[in-house]
Structures are given as structure tokens and as C-alpha cells.
Amino acid sequence: MTDPILQNCIDLCNACAAACNYCASACLKEKDVNMQAKCINLDLQCSALCYATAQLLILDSEFADNLCKVCADVCNACAAECEKHAKMGMKHCEMCAEACRNCAKACEEMVQLEVK
């Protein structure tokens, strides 16, 4: 049986990656795509990192802790950017920001477990 905190982090990393991919795709359909450029770029970076983090956690990699730290940082940056667009009514950015914040929190919890 997988540790519940570990499984939660894996699940939230995968959910965040999916939300980021959806957000990037939706941003590309907005009228002013140039205004969305930073959001799209962060979505894609965050998605790639979340998938990689989930994989290293599944593999019980000795490097997972380091990647969790970076993943939390990128998720928080992506959330901050998406929150700007969410204030303008972009629902996909609102959903993405929430997924990013949840993932960042789970990754930070994993790092805290490793410290103890």
C-alpha cells in the first residue's frame, strides 16, 4: 500500500499537469493570445515538471525531494500568473491556479517529510 501523503502528491501532480495542459490549450483560443504568452509558457513548464515529479515519486527516486522543491516553486509561479487572468473572468486560468496551489502544497508537504 502506498503512503497516503505520497499518493496524494502523485495524484495532485498529475491533476495539475492535466489542468495546465487544458489551460494552455484554452489560452491559445483567447482573442489576445499575446497577452496569454507568459501564462501559456508557465502552463507548459509546470505540466512537464508535474509529470516528471509524479514519475520520480512513483519510482521512489532519491532525486524526488529535489524535484518536489522545484515543482512547488514552478506551480506557485504558474498559479500567480493564472490568478491574474482569472480575475479577468478566464475560468480555465482559475481552475489551473487552484490545481497549481494544491500541487505546490502537496510537494511542500513531501519535502517537509524528507526533512524530518
N, C-alpha and C positions, 0 to 999 in steps of 0.2 A: 504494500500500500504506500502510495506516495504521500509525503508530508503535506498536510493541507495548505500551509503557507507557501510552500514550493509550487504546488499545483495551482494555487490561486495566482501566483506571479506568472506562471506559464500561460494560464488562461487569459489573464489580463494583457499580457504581451501580445498574444495572438489576436485578441479583440481589438487592441489598439492599432495593430498593423492593418487589420481589415478596415477600421474606421478611417485611418489615414489614407489608405488607397481610395476609399469611397470619396473622402473629402477632396483629394487631389483631382479625381475624375470630375466631381461636381464643380470644382473651381474652374476647370478648363471649359465648362459650359457657361460660365458667367459672362455678362456683356463686356466687362473690362478685365480681360484676362491678365493684362499687365499689372493691374492693381493686386492681383492674386499671386503674382510670381513668387514672392517670398513664402507665402503660405504653401503653395504647391511644392516648392523646393523642400521646405521643412517636413511636409507630409511624407514625401518620398524618402527623405533621410530617416525619419522616425520609423516608417514602416519597415525599411530594410534592417534597421537596428533592433527593432522589436522582434522581428522574425529570428534574427541571429541570436538574440538574448534567450529567447524561448528554446532554441535548439541547444545552446550551450548548457542551459539549465537541465534540459532533458538528458543530456549526455553526462551530467554531473561533472562538468569541466572545472578544472582548477582555475580557469580564467573567467568563470561566470560572474564572480563577485565584481571583478573589474568592469566587465561589460554592463552589469546592473547599474553601476555608478554612472557610466556614460549614458546608458539608456534613460535613466531618470533625468539627467540634465537635458537631453535632447527632447524627451517628452514634455518637460516643463517649458522649454523654448517653443515647441510646436503649439502647446496649449495657449501660451501667451499670445502668439500670433493669431491663432484661430479665434481667441476670445475677442480680438479687435474686430474681426469680420462678423462674429456672432452678434455683436452689438448693432450691426447694420442689418440684422434680420436673416443672416445666412445660417439656416438650420443645420446644414451639413457641418459647418465650422463649429457650431455649438456642440453637436454630438461628438465631433472629433476632439474638441478641447476636454470634454468630460472623460472620454476614453483615455486621453493622454494623462490627465491628472490621476486617474485611477491606476494606470500603469506605473507612473512615476512613484506613487505611494507604495505600491507593491514591491517595486525594485528597491526602494529605500529600506523597506522592511527586511528584504533579503540581505542587504548589506549590513544592517544592524544585527541580524542573526549571526553573520560571519564574524562580526567584531566581538561578540560575547564569547 
